[in-house]
Amino acid sequence: AIRFTPPLPSTKQQAIDAIGFASINKCILQWDTADDWWPKDEDIWLSMVQQQSTATFGLFTLFFNARAARKDDDAPAILVAHVADSLENQSEDAIVDLIMKRLQQAFLPYEDDTVLPRPTSVHVTRWDEDEYARGTHSFAMQPNDAEYRELLRKPLEEVLYFAGEATNVEDYGTTSGAYDSGIRAA
């Protein structure tokens, strides 16, 4: 935890405590070739397949297709899947196994002998484990959330300035909100 000496005023600490903080982890998978099964024209797709287990219910239902978003058929097939917080401690291989099972169910549900190829490259974000980030974004926990964000962004004696998406009343939880707050604080 960050400690201030002297301590922050109680109103500033209350504002920090009143704003929620969370993570959205992703698994980025890349295939060198995926033309025989890859949906070429869909930027985003939902996988609405029957769940085999309540332990995996709701996992890997939203996918982002970077190849379609770039409108480049020659680009590598890159898929981004949201990773649940409950999987952050799982190995990369275990997460990929779960995603591949979901993709197999979605794209080849009735072909028992055909198996989708494993990705050639994988990266799993683990923001809660990052010692400098400990998460990805703030969220509203209180009805009067804007009031706390205003308190948080107020400088202390025009010496210590606070920035970050959590200090942005209109655009919190976003990269643009973080950028705008940095411009404001500078």
C-alpha positions in Angstrom: 0.0 0.0 0.0 1.1 3.6 -0.6 1.7 5.6 2.6 1.8 9.3 2.8 3.8 11.1 5.4 2.2 13.2 6.7 -1.0 11.3 6.2 -3.5 12.5 3.7 -6.4 14.5 5.0 -9.3 12.3 6.1 -11.6 13.6 3.3 -9.0 12.6 0.6 -8.7 9.1 2.2 -12.5 8.7 2.4 -12.7 9.6 -1.3 -10.1 6.9 -2.2 -12.0 4.3 0.0 -15.4 5.2 -1.6 -14.3 4.6 -5.2 -14.2 0.9 -6.3 -11.3 -0.7 -8.0 -11.3 -3.8 -10.2 -9.5 -5.7 -13.0 -10.4 -7.0 -16.4 -7.8 -9.5 -17.5 -7.5 -10.7 -21.1 -6.0 -13.6 -22.9 -4.5 -12.7 -26.3 -4.1 -15.7 -28.6 -2.5 -15.6 -32.1 -2.6 -18.2 -34.9 -0.4 -18.0 -37.9 -3.1 -19.7 -40.0 -6.7 -20.0 -39.0 -8.4 -19.5 -42.4 -10.5 -22.7 -42.3 -12.4 -21.9 -39.2 -11.8 -18.2 -38.3 -14.8 -15.8 -38.7 -13.4 -13.2 -41.1 -16.0 -10.5 -41.0 -17.0 -10.4 -37.3 -15.2 -7.9 -35.0 -16.8 -9.2 -31.9 -18.8 -12.4 -31.3 -20.5 -14.1 -28.5 -20.1 -17.7 -27.8 -23.5 -19.0 -26.6 -22.7 -22.7 -26.1 -24.1 -25.1 -23.6 -22.1 -25.2 -20.4 -20.7 -28.5 -19.4 -20.0 -27.3 -15.9 -21.2 -24.6 -13.5 -17.5 -24.0 -12.7 -17.0 -22.6 -16.2 -20.4 -20.9 -16.6 -20.0 -17.5 -18.2 -16.3 -17.9 -19.0 -15.0 -16.9 -22.4 -18.3 -15.8 -23.9 -17.1 -12.6 -25.5 -14.3 -12.6 -28.1 -12.7 -9.7 -30.0 -11.4 -10.5 -33.5 -8.4 -8.2 -34.2 -8.1 -9.4 -37.8 -11.6 -8.3 -38.7 -11.2 -5.0 -36.8 -8.1 -4.2 -38.8 -9.8 -5.2 -42.1 -6.6 -7.1 -43.0 -7.0 -10.7 -44.1 -3.2 -11.1 -44.1 -2.8 -10.1 -40.5 -2.3 -12.8 -38.0 -5.5 -14.2 -36.4 -5.6 -12.5 -33.0 -8.3 -13.3 -30.5 -8.9 -11.5 -27.2 -10.9 -13.2 -24.5 -11.9 -11.8 -21.1 -10.3 -13.8 -18.3 -12.3 -14.1 -15.1 -10.6 -13.0 -11.8 -11.1 -16.5 -10.6 -8.6 -17.7 -13.2 -5.8 -15.3 -12.5 -3.9 -17.9 -10.5 -4.3 -20.5 -13.2 -1.4 -21.4 -15.5 -1.4 -20.0 -19.1 -1.8 -23.5 -20.4 -4.9 -24.2 -18.2 -6.5 -20.9 -19.4 -5.7 -21.7 -23.1 -7.2 -25.2 -22.6 -10.5 -23.7 -21.4 -10.6 -21.2 -24.2 -9.8 -23.8 -26.8 -12.6 -26.0 -25.5 -15.0 -23.0 -25.8 -13.9 -22.3 -29.4 -14.1 -26.0 -30.3 -17.7 -26.0 -29.0 -18.6 -22.8 -30.9 -17.0 -23.5 -34.2 -16.9 -27.2 -34.6 -19.6 -28.5 -32.3 -20.6 -31.6 -34.3 -17.2 -32.6 -35.7 -15.7 -35.0 -33.2 -12.6 -35.8 -35.2 -11.6 -32.2 -36.1 -9.6 -30.3 -33.5 -8.9 -26.6 -33.8 -5.2 -25.8 -33.8 -3.6 -24.4 -30.7 -2.4 -20.8 -30.9 1.2 -20.1 -31.9 1.5 -17.3 -29.4 -0.3 -16.5 -26.1 -0.3 -13.7 -23.5 -2.4 -13.6 -20.4 -2.7 -10.3 -18.4 -2.6 -10.6 -14.6 -3.2 -7.1 -13.4 -4.0 -7.9 -9.8 -0.5 -9.4 -9.5 1.2 -6.4 -11.0 2.9 -4.6 -8.0 2.4 -1.2 -9.6 -1.1 -1.5 -11.0 -3.0 -4.0 -8.7 -5.9 -3.7 -11.1 -7.1 -1.9 -14.2 -9.9 0.6 -13.5 -12.1 2.3 -11.0 -15.9 1.9 -10.9 -18.8 3.6 -9.1 -19.7 2.1 -5.7 -21.7 5.0 -4.4 -24.6 7.0 -5.8 -22.7 10.2 -5.2 -19.6 8.9 -6.9 -18.8 12.1 -8.7 -18.5 13.9 -5.4 -15.7 11.5 -4.3 -13.9 11.8 -7.7 -13.9 15.6 -7.4 -12.5 15.3 -3.8 -9.8 12.9 -5.1 -8.7 15.1 -7.9 -8.3 18.3 -5.8 -4.6 19.1 -5.3 -3.2 19.4 -1.8 -1.9 22.9 -1.2 -1.2 23.3 -5.0 1.8 21.0 -4.4 0.6 17.4 -4.7 -1.6 16.7 -7.7 -3.7 13.6 -8.2 -4.3 12.1 -11.7 -5.6 8.9 -13.2 -8.9 7.7 -14.6 -10.4 7.5 -11.1 -10.1 11.3 -10.8 -12.1 11.8 -14.0 -15.8 12.4 -13.2 -17.1 11.9 -16.8 -14.7 9.4 -18.2 -13.6 7.2 -15.3 -12.6 3.6 -16.0 -11.1 4.5 -19.5 -7.7 5.2 -21.0 -9.0 8.5 -22.3 -10.1 9.4 -18.8 -6.6 8.7 -17.5 -5.0 10.7 -20.3 -7.3 13.7 -19.8 -6.6 13.7 -16.0 -2.9 13.7 -16.6 -3.2 16.8 -18.9 -5.4 18.5 -16.3 -2.9 17.7 -13.5 0.1 18.8 -15.5 
